[in-house]
Amino acid sequence: MANERHRVAIVFPADAQEELATKVEQSRFAGVANALSAVGIEVVGAPYADAFVEHVRAQLLGVDGVLVWINPVQGGRDRSVLNAMLADIASSGVLVSANPKVIDKMGTKEVLYRTRGMSWGCDTRLYATLEAMRAELPASLVTGARVLKQIRGHSGDGVWKVELVDKTSSLQATISLETDLRVRHAKRDSVEERMALGAFLSRCELYFAGAGGMIDQAYQPRLPDGMVRCYLVGDRVAGFGEQLVNALYPAAPGPSERNAPQPGPRHYFPPTRADFQRLKQKLEREWLGELCRLLGLEKSQLPVIWDADFLYGPKSHAGGDTFVLCEINVSSVYPFPEDALAPLAAETLARIKSGC
């Protein structure tokens, strides 16, 4: 019906004191609620914690769409309970963005391995077991500095820069469990350490629990130039972020070597920023189509709001910038540029009307 008013729930973390009484209008997602209301959508606040998942399930069964902002890994918790519930809700016909099935395909570090052959890729390896990492990492280390990332993580946890102390070693056969490495954890306030390969492997054992594993990528020397984050609404770039992600910078010489660098602020820009237009066009016109084909997704299944982080790769022969995919975030993308609010609301309404 022309006058039908659609209802969309915003699922967000419940306040520890207010619990189910937490108001979305008083949360950091008030801007999202206002943007949805501006296109005629009735907003339903759905504060969430695992303790009252069944209450939220009943609430979500009465709406047309669900937008979720719950960190996938935080404070020892995960989204297993929430995702199981969201999968049930989606199977009942309610629009869920991002759908847990889509998160599993594109929202973990494994996407870096699955898309390594794309022009946004680099030398990337996947270690599904600790035994595989023990067997294959020495050959990787002889190629140069590497960045190892646990399949699921956030805020730099489980992300390591690793390189041989003796860079003259060029044969895998010369590397043993006693071989010294320089390692730096990307988690805030971490510093560079020197340890044996065997000790580093032991430290990584926890990343292989359950459906874990580690991705191994070539370190990008232009890391000090910063990272560009592309915020997307569906298959269109809706804004940019730019940040100096300096957790894995080369250690400074002298007494300051033990000082952990602090991350720089992220600055937000509209999708019209001139010097990022080539990246925007590459992403929209080429990479998204390749990504969807490789992952078995339709573009209509891409999350309503998501982002892709890019590091600067080697300069092209013509002197232009190239970009290497660092990670994709789909589970809880916030904050994002204000320029993305109106497209997000319009995309949500369009998907509900089309039944996608």
HELIX and SHEET records of a PDB file:
HELIX    1   1 GLU A   19  ALA A   21  5                                   3    
HELIX    2   2 VAL A   24  GLN A   26  5                                   3    
HELIX    3   3 ALA A   30  ALA A   38  1                                   9    
HELIX    4   4 ASP A   50  PHE A   52  5                                   3    
HELIX    5   5 VAL A   53  LEU A   60  1                                   8    
HELIX    6   6 SER A   80  SER A   91  1                                  12    
HELIX    7   7 PRO A  100  MET A  106  1                                   7    
HELIX    8   8 GLU A  110  ARG A  114  1                                   5    
HELIX    9   9 LEU A  130  LEU A  141  1                                  12    
HELIX   10  10 GLN A  172  THR A  174  5                                   3    
HELIX   11  11 LEU A  197  ARG A  203  1                                   7    
HELIX   12  12 GLU A  205  PHE A  208  5                                   4    
HELIX   13  13 LEU A  223  ASP A  225  5                                   3    
HELIX   14  14 GLY A  254  ARG A  258  5                                   5    
HELIX   15  15 ALA A  274  PHE A  276  5                                   3    
HELIX   16  16 GLN A  277  LYS A  282  1                                   6    
HELIX   17  17 LEU A  283  TRP A  287  3                                   5    
HELIX   18  18 LEU A  288  LEU A  295  1                                   8    
HELIX   19  19 LYS A  299  GLN A  301  5                                   3    
HELIX   20  20 GLU A  338  ALA A  340  5                                   3    
HELIX   21  21 LEU A  341  SER A  354  1                                  14    
SHEET    1   A 4 GLU A  42  TYR A  48  0                                        
SHEET    2   A 4 ARG A   7  PRO A  13  1                                        
SHEET    3   A 4 GLY A  65  VAL A  68  1                                        
SHEET    4   A 4 LEU A  95  SER A  97  1                                        
SHEET    1   B 2 VAL A  73  GLN A  74  0                                        
SHEET    2   B 2 ARG A  77  ASP A  78 -1                                        
SHEET    1   C 6 THR A 124  TYR A 127  0                                        
SHEET    2   C 6 MET A 214  ALA A 218 -1                                        
SHEET    3   C 6 ARG A 146  GLN A 150 -1                                        
SHEET    4   C 6 VAL A 159  LEU A 164 -1                                        
SHEET    5   C 6 ASP A 180  HIS A 185 -1                                        
SHEET    6   C 6 GLU A 193  ALA A 196 -1                                        
SHEET    1   D 5 HIS A 267  PHE A 269  0                                        
SHEET    2   D 5 ARG A 236  GLN A 243 -1                                        
SHEET    3   D 5 MET A 227  VAL A 233 -1                                        
SHEET    4   D 5 TRP A 306  TYR A 312 -1                                        
SHEET    5   D 5 PHE A 323  ASN A 329 -1                                        
END                                                                             
